[in-house]
């Protein structure tokens, strides 16, 4: 599914469930991480996380679109469009939109650690970020730190 198909789907859902036209843009945003979609107040556009369509399919995508359209139509009408507002809760119940979307499955990424050893006492240091060995010294004996290499955790 591409942005053109998404735009057409959002317009169809808006007409059939809300009885009102959707006259702005709907597009996929790959940068969204923790949310299924978002309604932008200034531009009135809707952005959808494509990972939810890939993982859970069309039914979940339609639910996310309904949720964002609730924000859209209520905001344009000047009614309560926020999650805590009674207008929003009522409209979501009428159209069958979910309040929250299920979380994406967690994909663990390999984490690399930088290894350093003290020249004097031999203390081993593991750090997520590189350390400036000219600036920092051993916390135990004030010895010089030597970069050993990387270690990957899974």
Secondary structure, 3 states (H helix, E strand, C coil): CCHHHHHHHHHHHHHHHHCCCCCCCEEECCCCCCCCEEECCCCCCEEECHHHHHHHCHHHHHHHHHHHHHHHHHHHHCCCCCCCCHHHHHHHHHHCCCCCCCCCCCCCCCEEEEEEEECCCCCEEEECCCCCCCCCECCCCCCEEEEEEEEEEC
